[in-house]
Amino acid sequence: MSTASADSVGGGTKTSKVSKDHKKPTSATLKGAIQLGISYAVGNLSSKPDRDVLMQDFSVVESVFLPSEGSNLTPAHHYPDFRLKTYAPLAFRYFRELFGIKPDDYLYSICNEPLIELSNPGASSSWFYLTSDDEFIIKTVQHKEAEFLQKLLPGYYMNLNQNPRTLLPKFYGLYCIQCGGVTIRVVVMNNVLPRAMKMHYKYDLKGSSYKRRASRKERAKSSPTFKDLDFQEMHEGLHFDSDTYNALMNTLQRDCRVLESFKIMDYSLLLGIHVLDRKPLSRGSRCDSRKGQKVLYSTALESIQGNLKDPEPVADDDTLGGIPAKHKDESLLIFLGIIDILQSYRFIKKVEHSWKALVHDGDTVSVHRPSFYADRFLKFMGSTVFKKIHPLRGSSSKRKKGSLYAVKSASQEFLSTQKEEKKEEKKAQSMDNLDGNLYSSSIQPDLLPRTAVSFESTQNDEDGREKSEDRRASSSTIALDDPLPPLSRSQSESELDVYL
C-alpha cells in the first residue's frame, strides 16, 4: 500500500539494528531490488497527470511495500520482501524532463541489464553502480546527505531553470530501499566519465594540499585516481584555446557561487584525461555505449557551452563529448564534472576544520568555510590545472608589418605627389626664364657672349636641378625607410584605415 509521508528512518547506509531472522542481502539482491523499485516508482508516476511543480512537492516521500509474492498494487518478484521510498517524485520527474529524459529511456537504461558495480576511491564509503549504456551512475548516500539533498531541491530547481548547462551533478532520482534489515539510500546522477573511453589519467581535485596525494593502495590499482599534489607532479597544466578556457572557467565560477550560496564545501572536480593516439577509436571496442545519447547537456563539452541552445543531444561521435586540450605535444580529450556536493558546512565540519587548523595550516586543509573554499578551488583550477593557449606572436608581427607597409605606401604617394608638383613649378620657371632670355636677345642682338654665358648658366642650372632632383629622390628613399614619414597624424591614420 502506497503512502506519502516524511522520511524518519535513521542511521547511515545500514540500519542500527538488524533482526536475527533476516539474512544480510547480497550485492546482487540489492542491485535487483534497486532496479525493481525504480521501475515501479517510474511506472506508478506515469499515471499521475502533468502539472507545475509546487513547493510542497519537494518534501513529499512516497512509501510502498513490495512483498515477494506480489499484491494488488505491486508485481511478484524473486527478491526478499522490501520497502521502497521515493523522494520528491514530481520534482525529479521535472528534472528528468528538463534534461530530455523520456520515462521509457530512463527505465531501459536502469532496468534492462544488470548494474555494473564500481570501486570507490573516496573516503565516503559510498558504493557506485553504473548502467550498462554508460548514461547513469547510482550512488549510495548517507541519511544526512539524503536529507540535505531534499532540502536543496528548491534552490536546485531554481538554478537548473536559469542554467541547465552546468558542471554540477545532475540528479534524476532519490530512493530508499529497506531490504533484509538493511537500509540503503541511492541517488541517480549523470555519468561524468564514459566507460567506453579509456581514461589514461583520473584526478580528484579540491585545490587543497593537506593529505592530497593518492595512497599506495590507490596507486596500485589498474586505473588509480590521483589527487592535487599528484597532478602538480605529473602535469604542468592542461592548455585550452582562449574561447574554451573562458567558457570552462565561467561555468566553474558560476557553479562555485551557487554552491557557496547553499553553504556547500568539500566538493571535488572529477577529471578524466584521454590521450589521443594516431589510431582512431575503434567503433567495435565501444560496445555501442552511449549510442543515441538520451540526456541533454550531459557531456563535458555541452556543459560549458552556455551560449548554445541545442534542441537535440549532440550527435554520437568518437570524442564522446570530450573537451579538446593540449599537454606539451599531446592532444587530449578532457572529461570533468563537480562531485560530492552534499557536504554542508555544518557544526561537525566546523569542528573538523578547527581541529585540523590547530595541527596544520588551516588554509591547506580541504574542510573550510564555503566562501574561502570556492575562491581557493577556482584559483587552483584557473592557474594550475587549466591554462590558456596564448596566440602566436607571428600573427601580431605580421599585422605590425602590414601596418608599417601601409604607412610607407601612404608616405610614398605623398612624396611622389610633392615631387610632381615641384617639377611642374620648375618647368614653369624654366619657361619664364627662356622667354626672358629671348626677349633680351631681341633687344640687344650684339651681346652674343652674354647669350652664350646665359646658355651655359642655363645648362648648369639644369645640371644642378637634375642633381638636386637626384638628391630629393634619394632623400625620398630614405624617408620611405623611416616608419614615421612627415605626415600629420590624421592623414596617416586615415590612409591606414583605408588600407586595412
PLY file of the C-alpha trace (Angstrom):
ply
format ascii 1.0
element vertex 500
property float x
property float y
property float z
element edge 499
property int vertex1
property int vertex2
end_header
0.00 0.00 0.00
1.49 3.31 -1.08
1.62 6.24 1.32
3.08 9.74 1.27
4.92 10.78 4.41
8.04 12.36 5.79
11.10 10.08 5.97
12.01 9.30 9.55
14.35 6.37 9.09
17.62 6.99 10.90
21.09 5.60 10.57
23.55 5.53 7.72
23.74 3.05 4.90
22.62 0.27 7.21
20.03 0.26 9.99
21.39 0.30 13.51
19.53 -2.91 14.41
19.45 -5.92 12.14
17.00 -8.65 13.07
18.48 -12.08 13.56
15.67 -13.54 11.45
16.89 -11.62 8.40
19.86 -12.64 6.34
22.02 -9.84 5.08
21.11 -9.37 1.39
23.81 -9.98 -1.17
25.06 -7.31 -3.54
23.15 -8.89 -6.44
19.95 -8.86 -4.35
20.37 -5.17 -3.51
21.04 -4.25 -7.14
17.97 -6.20 -8.24
15.81 -4.54 -5.58
17.06 -1.10 -6.68
16.15 -1.81 -10.31
12.73 -3.22 -9.43
11.97 -0.35 -7.05
12.90 2.35 -9.60
10.88 0.55 -12.27
7.80 0.51 -10.02
8.22 4.15 -8.95
8.54 5.49 -12.52
5.68 3.33 -13.78
3.43 4.45 -10.93
4.30 8.09 -11.65
3.12 7.80 -15.27
-0.48 7.53 -14.06
-0.28 10.97 -12.44
-1.13 13.96 -14.63
1.50 16.50 -15.58
1.33 19.76 -13.66
3.56 22.52 -12.38
5.90 21.71 -9.51
4.65 23.16 -6.21
6.66 23.96 -3.11
5.21 21.07 -1.13
6.28 18.62 -3.86
9.91 18.92 -2.76
9.19 17.48 0.70
6.96 14.55 -0.37
8.13 10.99 0.30
6.09 8.11 -1.12
6.42 4.70 0.57
5.28 1.29 -0.70
5.86 -2.31 0.46
6.75 -4.86 -2.21
6.30 -8.45 -0.97
7.91 -11.21 -2.99
4.52 -12.83 -3.72
3.16 -9.55 -5.06
0.00 -7.63 -4.19
-2.85 -5.78 -5.83
-0.54 -2.82 -6.50
2.92 -4.44 -6.80
4.31 -7.20 -9.00
5.66 -10.51 -7.72
9.45 -10.88 -7.69
12.15 -13.32 -6.60
13.87 -10.97 -4.17
13.22 -10.79 -0.42
10.39 -8.52 0.70
11.47 -4.90 0.72
10.09 -1.40 1.20
10.64 1.38 -1.31
10.61 5.11 -0.56
10.61 7.62 -3.40
11.65 11.19 -2.54
10.01 14.16 -4.30
8.83 12.10 -7.30
7.14 15.00 -9.13
10.16 17.29 -8.71
12.57 14.65 -10.05
10.20 13.92 -12.93
10.51 17.60 -13.84
14.32 17.39 -13.67
14.34 14.39 -16.00
12.08 16.17 -18.45
14.31 19.25 -18.31
17.23 17.11 -19.50
15.17 15.41 -22.20
15.00 12.01 -20.48
11.90 10.08 -21.51
10.43 7.63 -18.96
10.91 4.66 -21.29
14.57 5.54 -21.90
15.15 6.07 -18.17
13.71 2.64 -17.34
15.52 0.93 -20.21
18.89 2.33 -19.12
18.48 1.32 -15.47
16.49 -1.91 -15.68
17.33 -3.57 -19.00
20.62 -5.16 -17.88
22.31 -5.80 -14.52
24.04 -2.80 -12.95
27.83 -2.65 -13.07
29.42 -2.26 -9.65
32.32 0.19 -9.46
35.02 0.59 -6.83
35.02 3.74 -4.71
38.34 5.64 -4.35
36.95 8.19 -1.89
36.58 8.20 1.87
32.77 8.44 1.86
32.24 4.63 1.96
29.64 5.01 -0.81
29.04 2.39 -3.45
28.64 3.21 -7.13
26.67 1.35 -9.78
26.81 2.13 -13.49
24.10 1.42 -16.03
25.12 -0.78 -18.94
24.64 2.02 -21.50
27.00 4.38 -19.62
24.29 7.02 -19.07
23.65 6.98 -15.31
25.53 6.48 -12.06
23.66 5.19 -9.00
25.41 6.19 -5.78
24.58 5.19 -2.21
24.31 8.17 0.15
24.03 8.53 3.90
20.88 9.57 5.70
22.17 13.12 6.34
23.14 13.52 2.68
19.69 12.39 1.52
18.08 14.87 3.89
20.36 17.65 2.73
19.64 16.91 -0.94
15.90 17.07 -0.31
16.29 20.45 1.40
18.47 21.56 -1.51
15.87 20.71 -4.17
14.01 24.08 -4.31
17.25 26.01 -4.87
18.50 23.31 -7.25
15.22 23.62 -9.18
15.68 27.39 -9.48
19.30 27.06 -10.61
18.51 24.47 -13.30
15.72 26.66 -14.65
18.17 29.51 -15.05
21.05 27.45 -16.40
20.69 23.77 -17.38
24.27 23.82 -18.68
26.35 23.22 -15.60
29.18 21.05 -14.29
27.25 20.41 -11.08
25.83 16.90 -10.57
22.53 16.33 -12.33
20.17 14.45 -10.02
17.46 12.33 -11.65
16.01 10.47 -8.67
16.38 9.76 -4.93
15.21 6.44 -3.47
15.43 4.40 -0.26
15.42 0.58 -0.18
14.83 -1.35 3.08
15.59 -5.00 2.47
16.56 -7.77 4.91
17.16 -5.35 7.76
19.46 -3.19 5.60
18.56 0.34 4.56
20.30 1.95 1.61
19.57 5.30 0.02
20.58 5.84 -3.59
20.66 8.86 -5.88
20.65 8.58 -9.69
23.05 11.01 -11.38
24.73 11.69 -14.69
27.87 9.72 -15.56
30.89 12.03 -15.86
33.49 9.54 -17.18
32.25 7.37 -20.06
33.42 3.80 -19.66
33.85 3.39 -23.42
36.67 5.98 -23.44
39.88 4.85 -21.78
40.96 7.34 -19.13
44.75 7.40 -19.05
44.66 9.68 -16.00
41.97 10.33 -13.39
42.08 13.03 -10.75
40.01 14.05 -7.75
40.92 17.74 -7.27
39.93 20.05 -4.41
42.50 22.84 -4.57
43.98 21.93 -1.16
47.32 20.33 -0.32
46.89 18.63 3.07
46.84 14.84 2.51
46.07 15.42 -1.15
48.21 12.60 -2.54
46.96 9.20 -3.68
47.73 6.37 -1.26
49.91 3.40 -2.14
46.84 1.20 -2.25
45.17 3.55 -4.73
48.29 3.78 -6.89
48.45 0.00 -7.13
45.07 -0.14 -8.90
44.86 -0.64 -12.65
43.09 2.72 -13.02
44.04 4.83 -9.99
42.50 8.16 -9.07
45.18 10.72 -8.25
44.87 13.94 -6.26
46.07 17.56 -6.24
49.75 17.05 -5.37
49.98 14.18 -7.87
48.63 16.44 -10.62
51.25 19.10 -9.96
53.98 16.46 -10.24
52.62 14.64 -13.29
51.24 17.52 -15.38
52.23 21.11 -15.98
48.67 22.14 -16.67
46.17 21.42 -19.43
46.08 24.01 -22.20
42.92 25.13 -23.99
42.23 27.69 -26.68
41.04 31.06 -25.43
37.29 30.54 -26.05
37.22 27.08 -24.45
39.22 28.25 -21.43
36.93 31.23 -20.85
33.78 29.10 -21.20
35.16 26.49 -18.81
36.21 28.97 -16.14
32.96 30.94 -16.42
30.99 27.73 -15.87
33.13 26.76 -12.88
32.84 30.23 -11.36
29.05 30.26 -11.73
28.74 26.76 -10.23
31.01 27.59 -7.28
28.95 30.67 -6.45
25.81 28.53 -6.44
27.46 26.05 -4.05
28.69 28.90 -1.87
25.15 30.29 -1.62
24.00 26.87 -0.37
26.89 26.81 2.16
28.37 23.74 0.47
32.07 22.89 0.67
34.50 19.95 0.38
33.37 19.20 -3.18
35.79 17.96 -5.84
36.40 18.22 -9.55
36.49 14.76 -11.10
38.83 14.99 -14.07
39.43 12.30 -16.67
42.14 12.64 -19.32
42.22 10.61 -22.52
45.39 10.88 -24.62
44.51 10.79 -28.30
46.50 8.25 -30.30
47.15 8.40 -34.00
44.77 5.46 -34.47
41.10 6.47 -34.26
38.94 4.91 -31.57
37.57 1.61 -32.76
33.80 1.54 -33.04
33.77 -2.16 -32.19
35.50 -1.62 -28.84
32.81 0.77 -27.69
30.13 -1.91 -27.32
27.60 0.59 -28.73
27.90 2.52 -25.49
26.09 5.88 -25.37
24.66 5.11 -28.81
21.87 7.59 -29.37
22.57 9.81 -26.36
19.42 10.19 -24.25
20.37 13.07 -21.96
20.71 16.74 -22.88
23.71 18.75 -21.60
25.30 15.56 -20.24
28.72 15.70 -21.91
31.61 17.86 -20.75
31.63 19.93 -23.94
27.88 20.61 -23.77
28.11 21.58 -20.10
30.41 24.56 -20.73
28.91 25.89 -23.99
26.41 28.16 -22.30
25.59 30.30 -25.34
24.35 27.45 -27.48
20.78 26.13 -27.49
20.60 22.61 -28.92
17.09 21.19 -29.26
18.55 17.69 -29.51
21.55 15.93 -27.93
24.79 16.18 -29.86
25.46 13.51 -32.43
27.33 10.48 -31.18
30.94 10.58 -32.32
34.34 9.24 -31.36
35.05 12.07 -28.92
32.02 11.24 -26.72
31.68 14.93 -25.90
35.20 15.37 -24.54
36.80 18.83 -24.45
39.91 19.09 -26.68
43.07 20.17 -24.88
46.87 20.08 -25.16
49.63 18.99 -22.82
53.11 19.55 -24.27
52.95 17.75 -27.65
50.00 15.53 -26.73
46.43 16.03 -27.90
43.90 15.25 -25.19
40.19 14.85 -24.55
39.04 16.12 -21.16
36.02 14.82 -19.22
35.06 16.56 -15.99
32.34 17.36 -13.50
31.89 18.62 -9.94
31.11 15.81 -7.48
30.41 15.31 -3.77
28.32 18.44 -3.27
26.21 17.02 -0.42
28.63 18.24 2.26
27.34 21.34 4.03
29.40 23.41 6.46
27.50 22.16 9.47
28.65 22.10 13.09
30.64 18.88 12.71
32.53 20.28 9.70
33.31 23.49 11.60
34.74 21.39 14.46
36.75 19.32 11.96
38.23 22.46 10.39
39.07 23.98 13.78
40.82 20.80 14.93
42.83 20.42 11.70
43.73 24.12 11.73
45.34 23.66 15.17
47.57 20.86 13.88
48.21 22.07 10.33
47.96 25.22 8.27
44.22 25.97 8.21
44.33 27.24 4.62
45.72 23.93 3.28
43.08 21.56 4.65
40.10 20.62 2.46
37.43 21.41 5.06
36.95 25.18 5.12
34.22 27.79 5.12
32.34 27.84 1.79
33.50 31.27 0.53
37.19 30.55 1.12
36.81 27.05 -0.30
35.22 28.37 -3.52
37.92 31.03 -4.04
40.76 28.57 -3.43
39.11 25.99 -5.69
38.72 28.48 -8.57
42.24 29.84 -8.19
43.75 26.36 -8.32
41.69 25.34 -11.36
42.27 28.59 -13.26
46.02 28.87 -12.71
47.39 25.36 -12.06
45.07 22.85 -13.74
43.65 24.76 -16.72
45.72 27.20 -18.76
45.07 29.34 -21.81
46.99 28.87 -25.05
48.39 32.29 -25.95
48.24 33.22 -29.67
51.45 33.02 -31.67
53.46 36.22 -31.83
53.95 35.78 -35.57
50.41 36.83 -36.26
50.80 40.09 -34.36
54.15 40.80 -36.03
52.52 40.25 -39.43
49.87 42.78 -38.53
52.55 45.23 -37.45
54.47 44.60 -40.66
51.31 45.19 -42.70
50.56 48.42 -40.88
54.14 49.61 -41.45
53.81 48.78 -45.13
50.58 50.79 -45.28
52.28 53.77 -43.67
55.21 53.52 -46.11
52.83 53.29 -49.10
50.99 56.36 -47.92
54.26 58.28 -47.47
55.45 57.21 -50.91
52.25 58.53 -52.50
52.52 61.80 -50.65
56.20 62.32 -51.57
55.67 61.44 -55.23
52.82 63.99 -55.37
55.08 66.64 -53.86
57.82 65.76 -56.36
55.47 66.12 -59.34
54.21 69.48 -58.09
57.79 70.76 -57.71
58.63 69.53 -61.22
55.68 71.46 -62.65
56.75 74.62 -60.80
60.34 74.32 -62.04
59.19 73.67 -65.59
57.10 76.83 -65.48
60.05 78.78 -64.08
62.38 77.50 -66.80
59.87 78.52 -69.48
59.69 82.02 -67.98
63.49 82.26 -67.95
63.62 81.09 -71.56
61.08 83.74 -72.63
63.03 86.42 -70.77
66.30 85.48 -72.48
64.72 85.52 -75.90
63.21 88.94 -75.20
66.55 90.36 -74.08
68.36 88.94 -77.12
65.88 90.59 -79.50
66.51 93.96 -77.89
70.32 93.59 -77.74
71.38 91.21 -80.58
75.07 92.22 -80.32
75.54 90.70 -76.88
76.36 87.16 -78.12
78.95 86.36 -75.42
76.31 87.26 -72.76
73.86 84.85 -74.51
76.46 82.12 -74.53
77.13 82.67 -70.87
73.41 82.57 -70.13
73.14 79.29 -72.13
75.98 77.81 -70.10
74.38 79.04 -66.92
71.06 77.57 -68.05
72.79 74.28 -68.76
74.49 74.45 -65.38
71.17 75.25 -63.78
69.59 72.22 -65.43
72.50 70.05 -64.29
72.07 71.47 -60.84
68.36 70.78 -60.94
68.97 67.18 -62.05
71.44 66.74 -59.19
69.01 68.30 -56.75
66.24 66.05 -58.07
68.54 63.07 -57.63
69.17 64.20 -54.09
65.43 64.57 -53.50
64.82 61.10 -54.91
67.46 59.67 -52.63
66.01 61.63 -49.71
62.55 60.27 -50.53
64.01 56.77 -50.47
65.44 57.47 -47.04
62.08 58.80 -45.92
60.41 55.56 -47.00
62.65 53.57 -44.71
61.57 55.80 -41.87
58.40 54.27 -40.29
57.10 57.74 -39.37
57.04 59.96 -42.53
56.47 63.72 -42.33
52.68 63.28 -42.25
50.06 64.68 -39.99
48.58 62.06 -37.61
45.09 62.30 -39.07
46.37 61.76 -42.64
48.40 58.68 -41.78
45.61 57.12 -39.76
43.04 57.69 -42.50
45.38 56.13 -45.07
45.94 53.15 -42.74
42.20 52.64 -42.21
41.61 52.61 -45.96
44.36 50.04 -46.41
43.05 47.76 -43.70
0 1
1 2
2 3
3 4
4 5
5 6
6 7
7 8
8 9
9 10
10 11
11 12
12 13
13 14
14 15
15 16
16 17
17 18
18 19
19 20
20 21
21 22
22 23
23 24
24 25
25 26
26 27
27 28
28 29
29 30
30 31
31 32
32 33
33 34
34 35
35 36
36 37
37 38
38 39
39 40
40 41
41 42
42 43
43 44
44 45
45 46
46 47
47 48
48 49
49 50
50 51
51 52
52 53
53 54
54 55
55 56
56 57
57 58
58 59
59 60
60 61
61 62
62 63
63 64
64 65
65 66
66 67
67 68
68 69
69 70
70 71
71 72
72 73
73 74
74 75
75 76
76 77
77 78
78 79
79 80
80 81
81 82
82 83
83 84
84 85
85 86
86 87
87 88
88 89
89 90
90 91
91 92
92 93
93 94
94 95
95 96
96 97
97 98
98 99
99 100
100 101
101 102
102 103
103 104
104 105
105 106
106 107
107 108
108 109
109 110
110 111
111 112
112 113
113 114
114 115
115 116
116 117
117 118
118 119
119 120
120 121
121 122
122 123
123 124
124 125
125 126
126 127
127 128
128 129
129 130
130 131
131 132
132 133
133 134
134 135
135 136
136 137
137 138
138 139
139 140
140 141
141 142
142 143
143 144
144 145
145 146
146 147
147 148
148 149
149 150
150 151
151 152
152 153
153 154
154 155
155 156
156 157
157 158
158 159
159 160
160 161
161 162
162 163
163 164
164 165
165 166
166 167
167 168
168 169
169 170
170 171
171 172
172 173
173 174
174 175
175 176
176 177
177 178
178 179
179 180
180 181
181 182
182 183
183 184
184 185
185 186
186 187
187 188
188 189
189 190
190 191
191 192
192 193
193 194
194 195
195 196
196 197
197 198
198 199
199 200
200 201
201 202
202 203
203 204
204 205
205 206
206 207
207 208
208 209
209 210
210 211
211 212
212 213
213 214
214 215
215 216
216 217
217 218
218 219
219 220
220 221
221 222
222 223
223 224
224 225
225 226
226 227
227 228
228 229
229 230
230 231
231 232
232 233
233 234
234 235
235 236
236 237
237 238
238 239
239 240
240 241
241 242
242 243
243 244
244 245
245 246
246 247
247 248
248 249
249 250
250 251
251 252
252 253
253 254
254 255
255 256
256 257
257 258
258 259
259 260
260 261
261 262
262 263
263 264
264 265
265 266
266 267
267 268
268 269
269 270
270 271
271 272
272 273
273 274
274 275
275 276
276 277
277 278
278 279
279 280
280 281
281 282
282 283
283 284
284 285
285 286
286 287
287 288
288 289
289 290
290 291
291 292
292 293
293 294
294 295
295 296
296 297
297 298
298 299
299 300
300 301
301 302
302 303
303 304
304 305
305 306
306 307
307 308
308 309
309 310
310 311
311 312
312 313
313 314
314 315
315 316
316 317
317 318
318 319
319 320
320 321
321 322
322 323
323 324
324 325
325 326
326 327
327 328
328 329
329 330
330 331
331 332
332 333
333 334
334 335
335 336
336 337
337 338
338 339
339 340
340 341
341 342
342 343
343 344
344 345
345 346
346 347
347 348
348 349
349 350
350 351
351 352
352 353
353 354
354 355
355 356
356 357
357 358
358 359
359 360
360 361
361 362
362 363
363 364
364 365
365 366
366 367
367 368
368 369
369 370
370 371
371 372
372 373
373 374
374 375
375 376
376 377
377 378
378 379
379 380
380 381
381 382
382 383
383 384
384 385
385 386
386 387
387 388
388 389
389 390
390 391
391 392
392 393
393 394
394 395
395 396
396 397
397 398
398 399
399 400
400 401
401 402
402 403
403 404
404 405
405 406
406 407
407 408
408 409
409 410
410 411
411 412
412 413
413 414
414 415
415 416
416 417
417 418
418 419
419 420
420 421
421 422
422 423
423 424
424 425
425 426
426 427
427 428
428 429
429 430
430 431
431 432
432 433
433 434
434 435
435 436
436 437
437 438
438 439
439 440
440 441
441 442
442 443
443 444
444 445
445 446
446 447
447 448
448 449
449 450
450 451
451 452
452 453
453 454
454 455
455 456
456 457
457 458
458 459
459 460
460 461
461 462
462 463
463 464
464 465
465 466
466 467
467 468
468 469
469 470
470 471
471 472
472 473
473 474
474 475
475 476
476 477
477 478
478 479
479 480
480 481
481 482
482 483
483 484
484 485
485 486
486 487
487 488
488 489
489 490
490 491
491 492
492 493
493 494
494 495
495 496
496 497
497 498
498 499
